[in-house]
């Protein structure tokens, strides 16, 4: 992921030291060897010896560091040159050494050698070759000989064209040993048998990917994720050809995070990844990959998040309340005090560094505004927000001191300004608040992380929701601070993805109206339109389906007769 701004927190002495002393990621290569099985495919896994580091005892693919000897141009190779290899990896030169390293490491650790003889025939091991093969492996492992000398002596060329570039993993900052590893995949050489070296590797197994994942083996993150990918394929050659068809292989840069499972790498597809990069850019490992209710998280010099203890299907890890302020007067605002929860109000006030003078509400659903009365009673703060057009599902006790129309700016303190943006759709009274100095948008439920917002008519309006999303895409934003979940980077991409999802769902609605014929009941439409949604969520999906149908009706695309729907 790219396009993230630097952390707004000042660079501390400790951070500066961490940046200067970060261990470089060493070039490495790993080879995923697969073979046909009676059912599906099998992959070769090796168990590393116990050496007292974090990789000890782990089950891995053959692989290791790219050695200087792997760059020797005299190594005889077949089917690939350095220009082609470097272009595939996206490097200026020397790319061929990664292929050589992958082949060498596989031979050293597992006795499988991808090579051909002078006639271009795959090499094969005979029983009488075992001592000679082991001697070659020992010399390579000890560094007393390289691949160039071995190939010249035996008359072989390395069959590098059998290896297909698969993935690129970079160890997170903060670890004492870091690797920049290119993963390759290849079908196992015929007429050769895997044998672990009994030195660095103490055991090997051929396993189906799904069995390896469920077996309780200790797997490093790249290994586990690669196995998850391989488990999708029915054949070994199908997996290799899929890898060959990849045009771009992006670098996967994990980040260290802390949480219930201790310190571990957090991947780019995990909710906390962007936030960890902002809060801990140098890999100290003190940012968390889970949200803990009641625990204050300093997101910037101006923003603190405290999450209510109301996790659920609709609220994710809980409802986020944000303290926004600071500056010379040390005045603060609370955005969305959350549900009626006295303990949460206590946590908010304990986290506030100064006086809470404003209470801002994004909308008046039961998980966002009911705590307003308790917080106002304890602080005397001014309550700002909007009343909803329809009472259903609303907080009936919400009584703002002043209603916001959208477009106005609220000066919280010198250098801290919130601009109000009216974003109807999820609710008629929904507001987002833009912290202009940090280009951070507090989205309430207009944008949720890893979840689709329910649009519930009559107060919810699908057409208004899409219009509001378009309005936000015109803003210059760097971060989204949702009502549920972690900070989200790349706002424009996130907003565009929501629009695409909604339009794809609308296309399914139109297709269902056409397929089910005139006068289709909403229950029948729901089954087809939300066939990708678990049944226990269908009650909520029905609300959004109604919103799509109403939008299509208002646009003249659909008609409604006594609750039965047809194309116009």
N, C-alpha and C positions, 0 to 999 in steps of 0.2 A: 504494500500500500504506500502511496506517496501523497504529497500535497499537504502534509501536516505542518502546522506552524511550530516554532520552537516553544518550549514550556514557558508560560508567563512567570513562573517562579524564578527569582534571582539565582544565578549560579553560585553555589556555596563553595567554600574552600575544599570541602570534602568531595563535592562533585567535580571540581576542577582537577583535583588529584586523581579521582577515578578515571576521568577522561584521559589524562596523561599517562596513566599506568595500565590502561586496558590491554589485556592480552590479545595479540593479533590472532585472527583465525587462520590456521595453517591449511594450505591446500591439501585436499584429501580426495580419495576416490573409493567407491564401494560398488560391488557387483552383485546384483540380485539374480541368482541362478534359478531358473525354473525348469520343470520337466513335466511331460504328460503323466497323468495318473489315471487309475481305473475310473475315477469320477473327478473330473475337473483337472486341476494342476497341483503340483507340489513345488515348494520352494525350499532351498537349502538354508538352514539356520545353523550358526555356530555359537557355542557358549564360550565366552572369554574366561580366561584364568582369573583367579582372585589376586589382585595386585594392590588393593587398598584404595582404589580411586572409584569414581562414580560409575564407571563402565564395567567394573569387576563383576563377573558372574552374569552379565547381560547376554542375551541371545541376540546375535547381530548377523548381518550379511558379511561375506568376505570383504575386507577393505582395510585401508590405512593411509598413511601419509604419502604424498607424492615425493619421491626421492630425487635428488639431483641426477642420479643415474637413469631415471626414467625419461630425462630430456635428451639423452644421447642420440644424435641424429643417425648413428650407425646401426641402430636397432632395426632389423629387417621386419617390415610390417606388410600386411596385405589389405587392400580394399579401402585405405584411408590415408590421407596425408595431413600434414600439420595445418595447412590453410583450411581444409574442409573441417577438421576437428575444431580449430579455433573459431571459425565462423559459427559452428553449431553451438558452441558454448558462449559465444558473445565476448570473446577475449581477443586481444590484439595479436597474440602469438603464444606458442607453447602449449596449445590445447591438446595436442596429441599425447603429451605426457600423462594426462588424466586417464586416457584409455590404457596406456601401457601400465600405469600404476594399478588400475583395476584388475588387469589380467595377471600381473605379477603377484598381487596380494592374494588373489584367488588360488593361484598355484601354490604359494607359500603356505597358506592356511588350510586349503582343502584339497590339494593335489589335482585340481582340475585346471588344464592348460588349454586355452583357446589358441591353437596354432595349426599350421599346415606344413607339409614337407615340401621339398623342391618341386614336386609334381602337382602341388596344390591340393593334396589329399589330407584330410583331417588326421592328425596323429592319434594313435591309440596305444594304451599301456598293456603290455603282456606281463604275466606273472614274474618273469625273470627281470623285468624292468624296475621292480619296486626299489631295490637298493640304490640303483642309479638315480631314480626320480627323487628319492629321499635325500640323497647327497646334494643334488641340485637345489632342492628346497632349502636345505640347511645353509648352503653358501649364499643364496639370495637373502635369507633372513639375517644372516650374520654380516652381510655387506661385503663379503670377500669376493663376490662375483656379481655381475649385473646381467640383465637380460640380453644385452648386446653380445657378450661373450658366450652365454648359453646358446643363443640362437645360431651364432657362427659355428660353434662346436658341433651342434646337432644337425645343422642344415635346415633350420626351421624359420618360418616367418610367423609373427603373431597375427592371428585372424581377427584384427580389430573391427572389421566390418560386421562381425557377429554381434557386437555390443551396440545397444541402442540407448541413447541418452534418455534418462527417465525423470530425474528431479534434481533439485539443487537446495541443499539445506545448510544454513549457517547457524552455528551455536550462538546462544545469546551472550551479550556482554555480561560481565560479572563473574564468569566461571574461569578458574585457573587454566583449564585446557579448553581451547576453542578450535573448531574445525570449519573450514569452508569446503563442503563435501559435494562432489558431483556423483550422483547415483546413476548406474547403468543397469540394463536388464539384458539377459541373453538366455537362450535355451542351452541346457547342459550339453557339453561335448559328448558325442556318442563313443562308446567303447572306452570310457574312462569311469573310474569309481572314486567317489569322494572319500578322503581320509583326512581327519584333522591332524594337526602337527604335534599334538600332545605337549606343546610348549605354551604358546600364546592361546591356543584353542584346546579345550579339554574334552569337548563333546560336539557331535554334529547330528542333525536330524533332517530328514526330508518330511515336510508337513504340508498339509493343505492349509492355505492361509487362514480360513475360518477356524480350523482346529488349533493353529498356533495362537490365535487371538483368544481362544476360550480355554487354553490349557493351563493358564496360570504362570507361564514362563515370564521371566523378567525381561521386558522389552523396553528399549529406549524409544522416545517419541517418534523419531523418523522411521524406525523399524515398524512400530505399530501402525503408523499412518500408511506406510507403503503396503503392509499386509492388508489393510482395509481396502486399499485400491485394488490389489490383486484379487481379493475375494469376489470382486464383481465379475470376473471372467471365468468362462467355462473351459477354456483351453489355454495351454502355455503359449502357443503361437498367436492366439488372439490377444493376450496381454502384451506380447512383444510388438505386434503390429499396431496396437493402440498407441504405444509409446512412440513408435516410428512416425505416426501421423501427427504427433504434437508439433505445432509450429513454434510456440513460445513456451519456454520452461522458466517461469519466474523464480527468483530466489525466495525461499521461505525463511524469513528471519524471525525466529521466536524470541520472546522476551521473558526474563525471569519474573515470576510473580509468587506471592505467598498466599496461603489459605489453609483450608482444612486438611489438604494433603501435603502440607509443607511447601518447601521451595521447589518449584518445577517450571519447565518451559511453558509459556503460553503462546499459542499459535495465532496467526493472523485471522483465522475464522472464529476465534473465541470472542465473546462480548467485551472482555476487559482489555484486549490487546492494545487498542488505540490509547485508552486512558493510561495504561501502564507506561507506554512510551512517552506520554506527556509528563507524568509524575515522577518517573524514574528513568530518564534517558540514558543513564550510565550503568544500569544493571546492579544497583545496590541490593535489589530483591526485597524492598520494603513496601512496594505497592501490591495491592491485593487483587486476586482474580475472582473474588466473591464479595458480594455486598452483605455487610453485617448490620442488621437493624440496630439503631441507637448509637452507632459509632460515627463520629464526625470525621469526614474526609476533606482535607484542605485541597481543593482543586486548583486554586490560584491565590494570589494575594487578595483578590476581591471576592472569592467564592468558596463556600463551605457546603458540603452535602451531608444531610442527615436523613436516613431512610427509616420510615415507619415499619413497625413489625407486623405488617399485614400482607405477607406474601400469598399468592394465589394464582389461579389460572388467568385472571384478568389483570393482576397487579405485578406479575413477575416476582422479583425478589422483595417487593414492597414499594410503597409510594415515596418518591424522593421529595424532600423539602430542601430548598436552597436558601442559605443565608448569603446575601449579596450586599457588600458595602466596604467599610474601611475608609481610610483617608484621614485627614487632619481631625475631623470631628468624631471619628470612629462610630458613625451612625450606620445602621444596618436595616435591611428589609428582609422579610421572609416571603419566599414564593411558595405557595401551596403548603399550608400548615398540616395538611393530611387529614386522616380520619379522626373521629372522636376518640382520642387516646391520650389520657393524661400523662402517661409515661413518655410518649413521644414529645409532647410539649415540654416536659422536663428536660429531655435530651436536647431539644432545640435551644432552650434558654441557657443550658450549660455550655453549649457550643458557641453561643453568640459572644464575640469578643467585646462588644459594646452594646449600646442601647438599640433595641428594636423599635424603630419608629414607623415602619410601614408593614402592612400585611397585604400581599398581592395574591390574587387568586386567578389561575388560568381558566377554570370552569368549576361548576358547582355539583359535580358528581360526588358520591358519598365517600370516595377515597381521597379526595383532594381538599375539600373546604370545611367539613364539620368542626375541625379543631380551631377555626377562626375565633369563635366566642371565647374559648378558654385562653387562647393566646392574647386576645385583646384585653381580657379582664386582668391579666397579669402584667401587661406592658403599657396599656393605654394607646397602642399604636393605631394609626389610621388604616382602615380597611378599604381596599380598592379592588374593583372587579366589575362584573356585569351580571344582571339577572337574566335567566333563561326565558325564552319565548314560550316554552311548554313546561309544565310542572313535573311531568313523568321522569322518574329516576333522578330528580334534583334534590339538593339540600335545601329543604323548605325554610330552615332557620337562617340562611345566609342573608345578611343585611349590610351592604356596603355603605360606608360613610360617603363615598362618591362613586358613581358609575363611570367607567372608562369607555370611551367611544372607539379608541384606536387612533394612532397617529400622534398622541401626546408623548412627551418625554418627562421622566421623573428623575430629578437629580438626587441620588441617594447620599452622596458626599462628593467633595471635590475630586474629580477624576473617575467618578462612578455614575454612569447614566444608563437608565433603562428606558428603551423606547417601546411603546405599546403597539402591538400589531393585532388587529381583530382577524381571527382565523376561524370563522364558522365552518361547520361540517360535522365533526364529531359531536359537537354541541353548538347551539346557536350563539351562546355567550362565550365561546372559547377565545382566549387571548394568549398570544405568545409574547414574551418579553426579551428584547434584544439588548444585551450588555454591549454597548457600542464600543467601549474601549478594548474589549477582548474579542469582538465579533462572535460572541457566543449567544446562541438562541435557546432560551428556556421554553421547551415545546409542550409542556403539559402532556396531554394525550394526543396531540395532533400528530406527533411522530413518536413511535415507541420502538424500542430496540428488539429486533428479532421477533416481532409480533405485528400482526395486522390490527389496526384500530377498528373497533366495531362502530358502524354508523347505524344509529337506531332512530328511525322516523317515529314521531314527526319532528322532534327537536334535532335529530341528526339529518343531514342533507348531503347526499353523495355529490351532486353537482357543485354545491358550495364548498365541499371538502376539496375537490379537485381544483377549483378556482383558487382556494387558499394556498394549496401546495404550489401552484404556479406563481402566485404572488411572492411566496417565500423564496422561490428560485431566483427571483430578481435581486434579492438582497446579497450583500457581500458578507458571507458567513465563513467561519473557520471551524466552529464546533457546534454541536447540538447537545444540549443538556436535557434529556428526556425526563418525563415524570416517572418512568420505570426503567431501570437499567443504568449502564455506565455511560460516560461521555462518548459521543460518536464523532469521528472525524469524517472528512469529505462530505460535507452537508449536501452539496449539489447532487452528488451521485446517489446519496441516500434518498433524497426527495424524488429524484427521477426514477429510482427503482420502485418507489411506492406508486407513482403514477402508472408505470408500466404494469405493475401487478394489478392495479385496479382496472386498467383497460383490458388486460388479458382476462380478468374475471368477467368483465362486461361482455367480451366476445363469447365466453362460455354461456352466459345468460341468453344471448341472442341465438346461439346454436341450439340450446335446449328448447327455447320457444319454437324454433323451426322443427326440431326433431320430434317433440311431443305433441305437435299439432295444436289446433285452436283450443282455447279454454283449458289450459293446463293448470292444475292446482299447484300452489306454491310448494307443497310437500314433494311432488314429483320433480319439480324444477330443482329443489334443494339437493336431491339425491344425485342428479347429474352435474350440477354446477359446482357443488362442493364435494365431489367424489374423492378429493385429496385431503379432506379434513376428517379427523376422527369423529365418530358418532357422538361422543359426549360433548362436543363443541357445536353440534348442529343447532341447538337452540339459539346460540349467539350468532351463528352464521345466518340463520333465518332473518335476523334483523338487517344485516348488511345486504342480503338478497333482496329484501323489500326495498331498501334504499336504491339499489341498482334498477329495480323494476320501475320505481317511481321516476327516476331520472329518465329512463327510456320512454316512459309514458309521456312525460312533460316535453320530450323532444319529438314526439310523434312516431316513435319507433314501435311502441308496444301499446296494447289496450288492456284495460281491466274491467271485467264484467263480473260483479259479485264475487271477487276474490279469485277469479280464474283469468289467466293471462294468455294473451295471444300476440303475435306480431301484427302490427297495424297493416 
